């Protein structure tokens, strides 16, 4: 299954490690440092070059961090809806 994170981009759900609210991430020194290190390494994927002010969520995968202008709560809801609908087919 895939999660649509905006800007015509989908990510395989099994690759997602965490979905982090940008504002919340600023309160954690460790999370902020991790994101800064990933930025310096060039491992942040920003589709269509979303303006820094528009970024609402970081999606951490095994290789990269993706940015999204969709709130983390909306992404969680999408993910849960997909899991529920997938269970109906099992």
Order of alpha helices (4+ residues) and beta strands (2+ residues): beta-beta-beta-alpha-alpha-beta-beta-beta-alpha
